[in-house]
Amino acid sequence: MKKYMVSLVRDYVVVISAKNENEAKEFAEYYIGGEKDLSTGKDRKEHKFNIEQIEMTTNDAIDVEEDES
């Protein structure tokens, strides 16, 4: 079988409860890994936020190259 390197572009919509818009943005950027919430209960309690929903809205392969290594 051949190997391929595939470049993906993925976008998400995240619903998050936070003290303000800036913290919502920062926590979403930091704690989202794919479609998973990577925050712990300790993180949520300490920083007073909650990630309620993560929805992937785009999942596109934009480039494919054969891996010749």
PQR file with spaces between the fields and no chain letter, atoms N, CA, C, O and H, PARSE charges and radii, in Angstrom:
ATOM       1  N    MET     1       0.824   -1.183    0.000 -0.4000 1.5000
ATOM       2  CA   MET     1       0.000    0.000    0.000 -0.0000 2.0000
ATOM       3  C    MET     1       0.871    1.250    0.000  0.5500 1.7000
ATOM       4  O    MET     1       1.935    1.271    0.619 -0.5500 1.4000
ATOM       5  N    LYS     2       0.421    2.284   -0.691 -0.4000 1.5000
ATOM       6  CA   LYS     2       1.124    3.562   -0.706 -0.0000 2.0000
ATOM       7  C    LYS     2       0.720    4.388    0.504  0.5500 1.7000
ATOM       8  O    LYS     2      -0.351    4.202    1.081 -0.5500 1.4000
ATOM       9  H    LYS     2      -0.443    2.267   -1.194  0.4000 1.0000
ATOM      10  N    LYS     3       1.621    5.322    0.877 -0.4000 1.5000
ATOM      11  CA   LYS     3       1.330    6.263    1.963 -0.0000 2.0000
ATOM      12  C    LYS     3       1.051    7.630    1.366  0.5500 1.7000
ATOM      13  O    LYS     3       1.639    8.013    0.354 -0.5500 1.4000
ATOM      14  H    LYS     3       2.491    5.474    0.408  0.4000 1.0000
ATOM      15  N    TYR     4       0.143    8.365    2.007 -0.4000 1.5000
ATOM      16  CA   TYR     4      -0.215    9.701    1.547 -0.0000 2.0000
ATOM      17  C    TYR     4      -0.222   10.676    2.715  0.5500 1.7000
ATOM      18  O    TYR     4      -0.577   10.323    3.839 -0.5500 1.4000
ATOM      19  H    TYR     4      -0.334    8.055    2.829  0.4000 1.0000
ATOM      20  N    MET     5       0.175   11.902    2.425 -0.4000 1.5000
ATOM      21  CA   MET     5       0.062   13.001    3.388 -0.0000 2.0000
ATOM      22  C    MET     5      -1.161   13.823    2.964  0.5500 1.7000
ATOM      23  O    MET     5      -1.222   14.329    1.844 -0.5500 1.4000
ATOM      24  H    MET     5       0.463   12.189    1.511  0.4000 1.0000
ATOM      25  N    VAL     6      -2.114   13.946    3.858 -0.4000 1.5000
ATOM      26  CA   VAL     6      -3.360   14.644    3.567 -0.0000 2.0000
ATOM      27  C    VAL     6      -3.445   15.883    4.462  0.5500 1.7000
ATOM      28  O    VAL     6      -3.363   15.781    5.686 -0.5500 1.4000
ATOM      29  H    VAL     6      -2.065   13.536    4.768  0.4000 1.0000
ATOM      30  N    SER     7      -3.609   17.041    3.843 -0.4000 1.5000
ATOM      31  CA   SER     7      -3.794   18.290    4.590 -0.0000 2.0000
ATOM      32  C    SER     7      -5.288   18.531    4.768  0.5500 1.7000
ATOM      33  O    SER     7      -6.048   18.551    3.800 -0.5500 1.4000
ATOM      34  H    SER     7      -3.676   17.124    2.849  0.4000 1.0000
ATOM      35  N    LEU     8      -5.697   18.714    6.027 -0.4000 1.5000
ATOM      36  CA   LEU     8      -7.104   18.925    6.339 -0.0000 2.0000
ATOM      37  C    LEU     8      -7.341   20.331    6.887  0.5500 1.7000
ATOM      38  O    LEU     8      -6.479   20.915    7.543 -0.5500 1.4000
ATOM      39  H    LEU     8      -5.080   18.697    6.814  0.4000 1.0000
ATOM      40  N    VAL     9      -8.525   20.857    6.602 -0.4000 1.5000
ATOM      41  CA   VAL     9      -9.001   22.101    7.196 -0.0000 2.0000
ATOM      42  C    VAL     9     -10.284   21.752    7.938  0.5500 1.7000
ATOM      43  O    VAL     9     -11.230   21.219    7.357 -0.5500 1.4000
ATOM      44  H    VAL     9      -9.226   20.383    6.069  0.4000 1.0000
ATOM      45  N    ARG    10     -10.300   22.062    9.234 -0.4000 1.5000
ATOM      46  CA   ARG    10     -11.485   21.786   10.044 -0.0000 2.0000
ATOM      47  C    ARG    10     -11.869   23.035   10.821  0.5500 1.7000
ATOM      48  O    ARG    10     -11.020   23.724   11.386 -0.5500 1.4000
ATOM      49  H    ARG    10      -9.532   22.495    9.705  0.4000 1.0000
ATOM      50  N    ASP    11     -13.169   23.308   10.836 -0.4000 1.5000
ATOM      51  CA   ASP    11     -13.717   24.437   11.595 -0.0000 2.0000
ATOM      52  C    ASP    11     -14.749   23.893   12.573  0.5500 1.7000
ATOM      53  O    ASP    11     -15.430   22.906   12.298 -0.5500 1.4000
ATOM      54  H    ASP    11     -13.858   22.748   10.377  0.4000 1.0000
ATOM      55  N    TYR    12     -14.850   24.559   13.722 -0.4000 1.5000
ATOM      56  CA   TYR    12     -15.775   24.147   14.772 -0.0000 2.0000
ATOM      57  C    TYR    12     -16.567   25.343   15.278  0.5500 1.7000
ATOM      58  O    TYR    12     -16.079   26.473   15.273 -0.5500 1.4000
ATOM      59  H    TYR    12     -14.297   25.362   13.946  0.4000 1.0000
ATOM      60  N    VAL    13     -17.789   25.082   15.712 -0.4000 1.5000
ATOM      61  CA   VAL    13     -18.565   26.044   16.477 -0.0000 2.0000
ATOM      62  C    VAL    13     -18.601   25.493   17.896  0.5500 1.7000
ATOM      63  O    VAL    13     -18.970   24.339   18.117 -0.5500 1.4000
ATOM      64  H    VAL    13     -18.185   24.164   15.715  0.4000 1.0000
ATOM      65  N    VAL    14     -18.213   26.332   18.859 -0.4000 1.5000
ATOM      66  CA   VAL    14     -18.125   25.917   20.250 -0.0000 2.0000
ATOM      67  C    VAL    14     -19.080   26.781   21.075  0.5500 1.7000
ATOM      68  O    VAL    14     -19.046   28.009   20.994 -0.5500 1.4000
ATOM      69  H    VAL    14     -17.913   27.269   18.680  0.4000 1.0000
ATOM      70  N    VAL    15     -19.929   26.129   21.866 -0.4000 1.5000
ATOM      71  CA   VAL    15     -20.791   26.842   22.807 -0.0000 2.0000
ATOM      72  C    VAL    15     -20.121   26.729   24.173  0.5500 1.7000
ATOM      73  O    VAL    15     -19.899   25.629   24.678 -0.5500 1.4000
ATOM      74  H    VAL    15     -19.956   25.131   21.932  0.4000 1.0000
ATOM      75  N    ILE    16     -19.800   27.884   24.765 -0.4000 1.5000
ATOM      76  CA   ILE    16     -19.050   27.904   26.019 -0.0000 2.0000
ATOM      77  C    ILE    16     -19.626   28.955   26.962  0.5500 1.7000
ATOM      78  O    ILE    16     -19.945   30.067   26.541 -0.5500 1.4000
ATOM      79  H    ILE    16     -19.980   28.778   24.354  0.4000 1.0000
ATOM      80  N    SER    17     -19.758   28.604   28.221 -0.4000 1.5000
ATOM      81  CA   SER    17     -20.151   29.564   29.255 -0.0000 2.0000
ATOM      82  C    SER    17     -18.871   30.091   29.889  0.5500 1.7000
ATOM      83  O    SER    17     -18.021   29.307   30.314 -0.5500 1.4000
ATOM      84  H    SER    17     -19.500   27.701   28.563  0.4000 1.0000
ATOM      85  N    ALA    18     -18.725   31.420   29.957 -0.4000 1.5000
ATOM      86  CA   ALA    18     -17.521   32.041   30.522 -0.0000 2.0000
ATOM      87  C    ALA    18     -17.891   33.426   31.046  0.5500 1.7000
ATOM      88  O    ALA    18     -18.984   33.932   30.788 -0.5500 1.4000
ATOM      89  H    ALA    18     -19.415   32.056   29.612  0.4000 1.0000
ATOM      90  N    LYS    19     -16.963   34.025   31.784 -0.4000 1.5000
ATOM      91  CA   LYS    19     -17.209   35.348   32.374 -0.0000 2.0000
ATOM      92  C    LYS    19     -17.373   36.438   31.315  0.5500 1.7000
ATOM      93  O    LYS    19     -18.161   37.367   31.491 -0.5500 1.4000
ATOM      94  H    LYS    19     -16.076   33.614   31.994  0.4000 1.0000
ATOM      95  N    ASN    20     -16.624   36.321   30.214 -0.4000 1.5000
ATOM      96  CA   ASN    20     -16.704   37.352   29.181 -0.0000 2.0000
ATOM      97  C    ASN    20     -16.276   36.774   27.829  0.5500 1.7000
ATOM      98  O    ASN    20     -15.817   35.635   27.738 -0.5500 1.4000
ATOM      99  H    ASN    20     -15.983   35.567   30.071  0.4000 1.0000
ATOM     100  N    GLU    21     -16.436   37.574   26.805 -0.4000 1.5000
ATOM     101  CA   GLU    21     -16.143   37.168   25.431 -0.0000 2.0000
ATOM     102  C    GLU    21     -14.675   36.771   25.255  0.5500 1.7000
ATOM     103  O    GLU    21     -14.375   35.771   24.603 -0.5500 1.4000
ATOM     104  H    GLU    21     -16.809   38.499   26.879  0.4000 1.0000
ATOM     105  N    ASN    22     -13.766   37.553   25.836 -0.4000 1.5000
ATOM     106  CA   ASN    22     -12.334   37.269   25.693 -0.0000 2.0000
ATOM     107  C    ASN    22     -11.973   35.921   26.307  0.5500 1.7000
ATOM     108  O    ASN    22     -11.236   35.141   25.702 -0.5500 1.4000
ATOM     109  H    ASN    22     -14.010   38.365   26.366  0.4000 1.0000
ATOM     110  N    GLU    23     -12.490   35.640   27.511 -0.4000 1.5000
ATOM     111  CA   GLU    23     -12.198   34.352   28.144 -0.0000 2.0000
ATOM     112  C    GLU    23     -12.825   33.206   27.367  0.5500 1.7000
ATOM     113  O    GLU    23     -12.215   32.144   27.244 -0.5500 1.4000
ATOM     114  H    GLU    23     -13.089   36.273   28.002  0.4000 1.0000
ATOM     115  N    ALA    24     -14.025   33.398   26.842 -0.4000 1.5000
ATOM     116  CA   ALA    24     -14.661   32.347   26.028 -0.0000 2.0000
ATOM     117  C    ALA    24     -13.768   32.002   24.842  0.5500 1.7000
ATOM     118  O    ALA    24     -13.564   30.826   24.539 -0.5500 1.4000
ATOM     119  H    ALA    24     -14.520   34.261   26.942  0.4000 1.0000
ATOM     120  N    LYS    25     -13.238   33.010   24.176 -0.4000 1.5000
ATOM     121  CA   LYS    25     -12.353   32.793   23.032 -0.0000 2.0000
ATOM     122  C    LYS    25     -11.077   32.065   23.451  0.5500 1.7000
ATOM     123  O    LYS    25     -10.685   31.077   22.830 -0.5500 1.4000
ATOM     124  H    LYS    25     -13.403   33.965   24.422  0.4000 1.0000
ATOM     125  N    GLU    26     -10.436   32.556   24.506 -0.4000 1.5000
ATOM     126  CA   GLU    26      -9.175   31.951   24.963 -0.0000 2.0000
ATOM     127  C    GLU    26      -9.360   30.496   25.400  0.5500 1.7000
ATOM     128  O    GLU    26      -8.559   29.635   25.038 -0.5500 1.4000
ATOM     129  H    GLU    26     -10.754   33.359   25.011  0.4000 1.0000
ATOM     130  N    PHE    27     -10.409   30.219   26.172 -0.4000 1.5000
ATOM     131  CA   PHE    27     -10.623   28.860   26.659 -0.0000 2.0000
ATOM     132  C    PHE    27     -10.990   27.911   25.516  0.5500 1.7000
ATOM     133  O    PHE    27     -10.559   26.758   25.509 -0.5500 1.4000
ATOM     134  H    PHE    27     -11.060   30.919   26.466  0.4000 1.0000
ATOM     135  N    ALA    28     -11.775   28.384   24.558 -0.4000 1.5000
ATOM     136  CA   ALA    28     -12.117   27.545   23.405 -0.0000 2.0000
ATOM     137  C    ALA    28     -10.859   27.205   22.603  0.5500 1.7000
ATOM     138  O    ALA    28     -10.666   26.059   22.197 -0.5500 1.4000
ATOM     139  H    ALA    28     -12.125   29.321   24.564  0.4000 1.0000
ATOM     140  N    GLU    29     -10.007   28.204   22.377 -0.4000 1.5000
ATOM     141  CA   GLU    29      -8.764   27.956   21.626 -0.0000 2.0000
ATOM     142  C    GLU    29      -7.857   26.978   22.363  0.5500 1.7000
ATOM     143  O    GLU    29      -7.249   26.103   21.746 -0.5500 1.4000
ATOM     144  H    GLU    29     -10.164   29.136   22.707  0.4000 1.0000
ATOM     145  N    TYR    30      -7.767   27.125   23.666 -0.4000 1.5000
ATOM     146  CA   TYR    30      -6.813   26.329   24.455 -0.0000 2.0000
ATOM     147  C    TYR    30      -7.311   24.908   24.730  0.5500 1.7000
ATOM     148  O    TYR    30      -6.534   23.956   24.653 -0.5500 1.4000
ATOM     149  H    TYR    30      -8.260   27.836   24.168  0.4000 1.0000
ATOM     150  N    TYR    31      -8.594   24.758   25.048 -0.4000 1.5000
ATOM     151  CA   TYR    31      -9.084   23.475   25.546 -0.0000 2.0000
ATOM     152  C    TYR    31      -9.765   22.583   24.511  0.5500 1.7000
ATOM     153  O    TYR    31     -10.162   21.466   24.843 -0.5500 1.4000
ATOM     154  H    TYR    31      -9.225   25.532   25.110  0.4000 1.0000
ATOM     155  N    ILE    32      -9.912   23.040   23.270 -0.4000 1.5000
ATOM     156  CA   ILE    32     -10.542   22.194   22.249 -0.0000 2.0000
ATOM     157  C    ILE    32      -9.462   21.442   21.495  0.5500 1.7000
ATOM     158  O    ILE    32      -8.527   22.041   20.962 -0.5500 1.4000
ATOM     159  H    ILE    32      -9.590   23.948   23.000  0.4000 1.0000
ATOM     160  N    GLY    33      -9.598   20.116   21.454 -0.4000 1.5000
ATOM     161  CA   GLY    33      -8.676   19.251   20.717 -0.0000 2.0000
ATOM     162  C    GLY    33      -9.493   18.384   19.794  0.5500 1.7000
ATOM     163  O    GLY    33     -10.047   17.369   20.216 -0.5500 1.4000
ATOM     164  H    GLY    33     -10.357   19.630   21.887  0.4000 1.0000
ATOM     165  N    GLY    34      -9.576   18.783   18.513 -0.4000 1.5000
ATOM     166  CA   GLY    34     -10.485   18.066   17.621 -0.0000 2.0000
ATOM     167  C    GLY    34     -11.897   18.348   18.078  0.5500 1.7000
ATOM     168  O    GLY    34     -12.248   19.502   18.325 -0.5500 1.4000
ATOM     169  H    GLY    34      -9.126   19.607   18.171  0.4000 1.0000
ATOM     170  N    GLU    35     -12.702   17.333   18.194 -0.4000 1.5000
ATOM     171  CA   GLU    35     -14.068   17.521   18.677 -0.0000 2.0000
ATOM     172  C    GLU    35     -14.178   17.140   20.148  0.5500 1.7000
ATOM     173  O    GLU    35     -15.237   16.709   20.604 -0.5500 1.4000
ATOM     174  H    GLU    35     -12.417   16.396   17.994  0.4000 1.0000
ATOM     175  N    LYS    36     -13.078   17.298   20.894 -0.4000 1.5000
ATOM     176  CA   LYS    36     -13.071   16.918   22.300 -0.0000 2.0000
ATOM     177  C    LYS    36     -12.782   18.116   23.195  0.5500 1.7000
ATOM     178  O    LYS    36     -12.017   19.016   22.847 -0.5500 1.4000
ATOM     179  H    LYS    36     -12.218   17.648   20.524  0.4000 1.0000
ATOM     180  N    ASP    37     -13.416   18.093   24.351 -0.4000 1.5000
ATOM     181  CA   ASP    37     -13.147   19.059   25.406 -0.0000 2.0000
ATOM     182  C    ASP    37     -11.995   18.495   26.228  0.5500 1.7000
ATOM     183  O    ASP    37     -12.164   17.480   26.905 -0.5500 1.4000
ATOM     184  H    ASP    37     -14.038   17.363   24.634  0.4000 1.0000
ATOM     185  N    LEU    38     -10.831   19.132   26.183 -0.4000 1.5000
ATOM     186  CA   LEU    38      -9.648   18.648   26.889 -0.0000 2.0000
ATOM     187  C    LEU    38      -9.509   19.251   28.291  0.5500 1.7000
ATOM     188  O    LEU    38      -8.535   18.974   28.992 -0.5500 1.4000
ATOM     189  H    LEU    38     -10.694   19.956   25.633  0.4000 1.0000
ATOM     190  N    SER    39     -10.472   20.068   28.697 -0.4000 1.5000
ATOM     191  CA   SER    39     -10.391   20.669   30.027 -0.0000 2.0000
ATOM     192  C    SER    39     -10.767   19.628   31.088  0.5500 1.7000
ATOM     193  O    SER    39     -11.507   18.681   30.821 -0.5500 1.4000
ATOM     194  H    SER    39     -11.263   20.294   28.128  0.4000 1.0000
ATOM     195  N    THR    40     -10.238   19.832   32.288 -0.4000 1.5000
ATOM     196  CA   THR    40     -10.556   18.959   33.418 -0.0000 2.0000
ATOM     197  C    THR    40     -11.559   19.675   34.322  0.5500 1.7000
ATOM     198  O    THR    40     -11.801   20.872   34.173 -0.5500 1.4000
ATOM     199  H    THR    40      -9.637   20.601   32.505  0.4000 1.0000
ATOM     200  N    GLY    41     -12.128   18.937   35.242 -0.4000 1.5000
ATOM     201  CA   GLY    41     -13.015   19.557   36.223 -0.0000 2.0000
ATOM     202  C    GLY    41     -12.312   20.655   36.992  0.5500 1.7000
ATOM     203  O    GLY    41     -12.910   21.688   37.295 -0.5500 1.4000
ATOM     204  H    GLY    41     -11.931   17.964   35.363  0.4000 1.0000
ATOM     205  N    LYS    42     -11.033   20.438   37.311 -0.4000 1.5000
ATOM     206  CA   LYS    42     -10.238   21.441   38.013 -0.0000 2.0000
ATOM     207  C    LYS    42     -10.098   22.711   37.175  0.5500 1.7000
ATOM     208  O    LYS    42     -10.237   23.816   37.699 -0.5500 1.4000
ATOM     209  H    LYS    42     -10.547   19.599   37.064  0.4000 1.0000
ATOM     210  N    ASP    43      -9.817   22.557   35.850 -0.4000 1.5000
ATOM     211  CA   ASP    43      -9.716   23.714   34.949 -0.0000 2.0000
ATOM     212  C    ASP    43     -11.018   24.513   34.955  0.5500 1.7000
ATOM     213  O    ASP    43     -11.008   25.736   35.096 -0.5500 1.4000
ATOM     214  H    ASP    43      -9.704   21.659   35.424  0.4000 1.0000
ATOM     215  N    ARG    44     -12.137   23.805   34.799 -0.4000 1.5000
ATOM     216  CA   ARG    44     -13.442   24.468   34.715 -0.0000 2.0000
ATOM     217  C    ARG    44     -13.789   25.194   36.015  0.5500 1.7000
ATOM     218  O    ARG    44     -14.337   26.296   35.991 -0.5500 1.4000
ATOM     219  H    ARG    44     -12.145   22.812   34.684  0.4000 1.0000
ATOM     220  N    LYS    45     -13.470   24.576   37.137 -0.4000 1.5000
ATOM     221  CA   LYS    45     -13.765   25.201   38.432 -0.0000 2.0000
ATOM     222  C    LYS    45     -12.857   26.411   38.676  0.5500 1.7000
ATOM     223  O    LYS    45     -13.318   27.471   39.098 -0.5500 1.4000
ATOM     224  H    LYS    45     -13.024   23.681   37.157  0.4000 1.0000
ATOM     225  N    GLU    46     -11.561   26.233   38.403 -0.4000 1.5000
ATOM     226  CA   GLU    46     -10.584   27.299   38.649 -0.0000 2.0000
ATOM     227  C    GLU    46     -10.838   28.529   37.786  0.5500 1.7000
ATOM     228  O    GLU    46     -10.743   29.656   38.271 -0.5500 1.4000
ATOM     229  H    GLU    46     -11.187   25.371   38.060  0.4000 1.0000
ATOM     230  N    HIS    47     -11.160   28.322   36.510 -0.4000 1.5000
ATOM     231  CA   HIS    47     -11.331   29.440   35.570 -0.0000 2.0000
ATOM     232  C    HIS    47     -12.797   29.827   35.357  0.5500 1.7000
ATOM     233  O    HIS    47     -13.086   30.790   34.647 -0.5500 1.4000
ATOM     234  H    HIS    47     -11.237   27.407   36.116  0.4000 1.0000
ATOM     235  N    LYS    48     -13.718   29.082   35.967 -0.4000 1.5000
ATOM     236  CA   LYS    48     -15.149   29.384   35.912 -0.0000 2.0000
ATOM     237  C    LYS    48     -15.680   29.444   34.476  0.5500 1.7000
ATOM     238  O    LYS    48     -16.158   30.481   34.015 -0.5500 1.4000
ATOM     239  H    LYS    48     -13.483   28.299   36.544  0.4000 1.0000
ATOM     240  N    PHE    49     -15.582   28.300   33.783 -0.4000 1.5000
ATOM     241  CA   PHE    49     -16.135   28.183   32.447 -0.0000 2.0000
ATOM     242  C    PHE    49     -16.657   26.767   32.240  0.5500 1.7000
ATOM     243  O    PHE    49     -16.369   25.861   33.023 -0.5500 1.4000
ATOM     244  H    PHE    49     -15.194   27.458   34.158  0.4000 1.0000
ATOM     245  N    ASN    50     -17.431   26.592   31.167 -0.4000 1.5000
ATOM     246  CA   ASN    50     -17.913   25.260   30.823 -0.0000 2.0000
ATOM     247  C    ASN    50     -18.111   25.174   29.319  0.5500 1.7000
ATOM     248  O    ASN    50     -18.809   26.002   28.733 -0.5500 1.4000
ATOM     249  H    ASN    50     -17.665   27.328   30.531  0.4000 1.0000
ATOM     250  N    ILE    51     -17.509   24.189   28.702 -0.4000 1.5000
ATOM     251  CA   ILE    51     -17.704   23.949   27.269 -0.0000 2.0000
ATOM     252  C    ILE    51     -18.924   23.052   27.140  0.5500 1.7000
ATOM     253  O    ILE    51     -18.913   21.903   27.582 -0.5500 1.4000
ATOM     254  H    ILE    51     -16.942   23.516   29.178  0.4000 1.0000
ATOM     255  N    GLU    52     -19.972   23.585   26.533 -0.4000 1.5000
ATOM     256  CA   GLU    52     -21.250   22.893   26.472 -0.0000 2.0000
ATOM     257  C    GLU    52     -21.448   22.091   25.196  0.5500 1.7000
ATOM     258  O    GLU    52     -22.097   21.045   25.211 -0.5500 1.4000
ATOM     259  H    GLU    52     -19.980   24.519   26.174  0.4000 1.0000
ATOM     260  N    GLN    53     -20.890   22.579   24.088 -0.4000 1.5000
ATOM     261  CA   GLN    53     -21.114   21.895   22.812 -0.0000 2.0000
ATOM     262  C    GLN    53     -19.973   22.204   21.854  0.5500 1.7000
ATOM     263  O    GLN    53     -19.461   23.323   21.821 -0.5500 1.4000
ATOM     264  H    GLN    53     -20.364   23.429   24.076  0.4000 1.0000
ATOM     265  N    ILE    54     -19.581   21.199   21.073 -0.4000 1.5000
ATOM     266  CA   ILE    54     -18.572   21.363   20.023 -0.0000 2.0000
ATOM     267  C    ILE    54     -19.148   20.726   18.766  0.5500 1.7000
ATOM     268  O    ILE    54     -19.492   19.544   18.762 -0.5500 1.4000
ATOM     269  H    ILE    54     -19.997   20.290   21.100  0.4000 1.0000
ATOM     270  N    GLU    55     -19.250   21.507   17.709 -0.4000 1.5000
ATOM     271  CA   GLU    55     -19.792   20.985   16.455 -0.0000 2.0000
ATOM     272  C    GLU    55     -18.830   21.299   15.309  0.5500 1.7000
ATOM     273  O    GLU    55     -18.494   22.459   15.073 -0.5500 1.4000
ATOM     274  H    GLU    55     -18.971   22.467   17.712  0.4000 1.0000
ATOM     275  N    MET    56     -18.391   20.259   14.603 -0.4000 1.5000
ATOM     276  CA   MET    56     -17.549   20.471   13.429 -0.0000 2.0000
ATOM     277  C    MET    56     -18.435   20.957   12.290  0.5500 1.7000
ATOM     278  O    MET    56     -19.446   20.329   11.974 -0.5500 1.4000
ATOM     279  H    MET    56     -18.664   19.316   14.795  0.4000 1.0000
ATOM     280  N    THR    57     -18.058   22.080   11.669 -0.4000 1.5000
ATOM     281  CA   THR    57     -18.855   22.642   10.586 -0.0000 2.0000
ATOM     282  C    THR    57     -18.188   22.478    9.222  0.5500 1.7000
ATOM     283  O    THR    57     -18.861   22.525    8.193 -0.5500 1.4000
ATOM     284  H    THR    57     -17.237   22.590   11.926  0.4000 1.0000
ATOM     285  N    THR    58     -16.868   22.287    9.212 -0.4000 1.5000
ATOM     286  CA   THR    58     -16.123   22.078    7.967 -0.0000 2.0000
ATOM     287  C    THR    58     -15.111   20.972    8.198  0.5500 1.7000
ATOM     288  O    THR    58     -14.453   20.926    9.237 -0.5500 1.4000
ATOM     289  H    THR    58     -16.322   22.249   10.049  0.4000 1.0000
ATOM     290  N    ASN    59     -14.991   20.079    7.220 -0.4000 1.5000
ATOM     291  CA   ASN    59     -13.996   19.013    7.267 -0.0000 2.0000
ATOM     292  C    ASN    59     -13.572   18.734    5.827  0.5500 1.7000
ATOM     293  O    ASN    59     -14.139   17.868    5.161 -0.5500 1.4000
ATOM     294  H    ASN    59     -15.526   20.117    6.376  0.4000 1.0000
ATOM     295  N    ASP    60     -12.574   19.475    5.355 -0.4000 1.5000
ATOM     296  CA   ASP    60     -12.164   19.392    3.955 -0.0000 2.0000
ATOM     297  C    ASP    60     -10.708   18.975    3.811  0.5500 1.7000
ATOM     298  O    ASP    60      -9.829   19.511    4.486 -0.5500 1.4000
ATOM     299  H    ASP    60     -12.114   20.178    5.897  0.4000 1.0000
ATOM     300  N    ALA    61     -10.461   18.015    2.928 -0.4000 1.5000
ATOM     301  CA   ALA    61      -9.092   17.673    2.537 -0.0000 2.0000
ATOM     302  C    ALA    61      -8.714   18.640    1.426  0.5500 1.7000
ATOM     303  O    ALA    61      -9.366   18.677    0.383 -0.5500 1.4000
ATOM     304  H    ALA    61     -11.175   17.580    2.379  0.4000 1.0000
ATOM     305  N    ILE    62      -7.656   19.427    1.648 -0.4000 1.5000
ATOM     306  CA   ILE    62      -7.309   20.457    0.668 -0.0000 2.0000
ATOM     307  C    ILE    62      -6.091   20.094   -0.172  0.5500 1.7000
ATOM     308  O    ILE    62      -5.818   20.734   -1.187 -0.5500 1.4000
ATOM     309  H    ILE    62      -7.126   19.397    2.495  0.4000 1.0000
ATOM     310  N    ASP    63      -5.355   19.060    0.254 -0.4000 1.5000
ATOM     311  CA   ASP    63      -4.165   18.659   -0.503 -0.0000 2.0000
ATOM     312  C    ASP    63      -3.816   17.219   -0.156  0.5500 1.7000
ATOM     313  O    ASP    63      -3.925   16.804    0.998 -0.5500 1.4000
ATOM     314  H    ASP    63      -5.577   18.539    1.079  0.4000 1.0000
ATOM     315  N    VAL    64      -3.394   16.461   -1.164 -0.4000 1.5000
ATOM     316  CA   VAL    64      -2.943   15.081   -0.950 -0.0000 2.0000
ATOM     317  C    VAL    64      -1.678   14.877   -1.752  0.5500 1.7000
ATOM     318  O    VAL    64      -1.637   15.163   -2.948 -0.5500 1.4000
ATOM     319  H    VAL    64      -3.305   16.798   -2.101  0.4000 1.0000
ATOM     320  N    GLU    65      -0.633   14.376   -1.083 -0.4000 1.5000
ATOM     321  CA   GLU    65       0.638   14.086   -1.739 -0.0000 2.0000
ATOM     322  C    GLU    65       1.102   12.699   -1.326  0.5500 1.7000
ATOM     323  O    GLU    65       0.914   12.285   -0.182 -0.5500 1.4000
ATOM     324  H    GLU    65      -0.667   14.143   -0.111  0.4000 1.0000
ATOM     325  N    GLU    66       1.699   11.995   -2.251 -0.4000 1.5000
ATOM     326  CA   GLU    66       2.240   10.686   -1.924 -0.0000 2.0000
ATOM     327  C    GLU    66       3.480   10.874   -1.025  0.5500 1.7000
ATOM     328  O    GLU    66       4.332   11.721   -1.294 -0.5500 1.4000
ATOM     329  H    GLU    66       1.851   12.331   -3.180  0.4000 1.0000
ATOM     330  N    ASP    67       3.556   10.083    0.025 -0.4000 1.5000
ATOM     331  CA   ASP    67       4.680   10.124    0.948 -0.0000 2.0000
ATOM     332  C    ASP    67       5.702    9.103    0.457  0.5500 1.7000
ATOM     333  O    ASP    67       5.461    7.897    0.498 -0.5500 1.4000
ATOM     334  H    ASP    67       2.864    9.396    0.244  0.4000 1.0000
ATOM     335  N    GLU    68       6.841    9.599   -0.007 -0.4000 1.5000
ATOM     336  CA   GLU    68       7.846    8.715   -0.600 -0.0000 2.0000
ATOM     337  C    GLU    68       8.969    8.380    0.369  0.5500 1.7000
ATOM     338  O    GLU    68      10.021    7.900   -0.055 -0.5500 1.4000
ATOM     339  H    GLU    68       7.037   10.579   -0.041  0.4000 1.0000
ATOM     340  N    SER    69       8.771    8.621    1.659 -0.4000 1.5000
ATOM     341  CA   SER    69       9.829    8.323    2.626 -0.0000 2.0000
ATOM     342  C    SER    69       9.890    6.844    2.961  0.5500 1.7000
ATOM     343  O    SER    69      10.727    6.426    3.761 -0.5500 1.4000
ATOM     344  H    SER    69       7.917    9.011    2.003  0.4000 1.0000
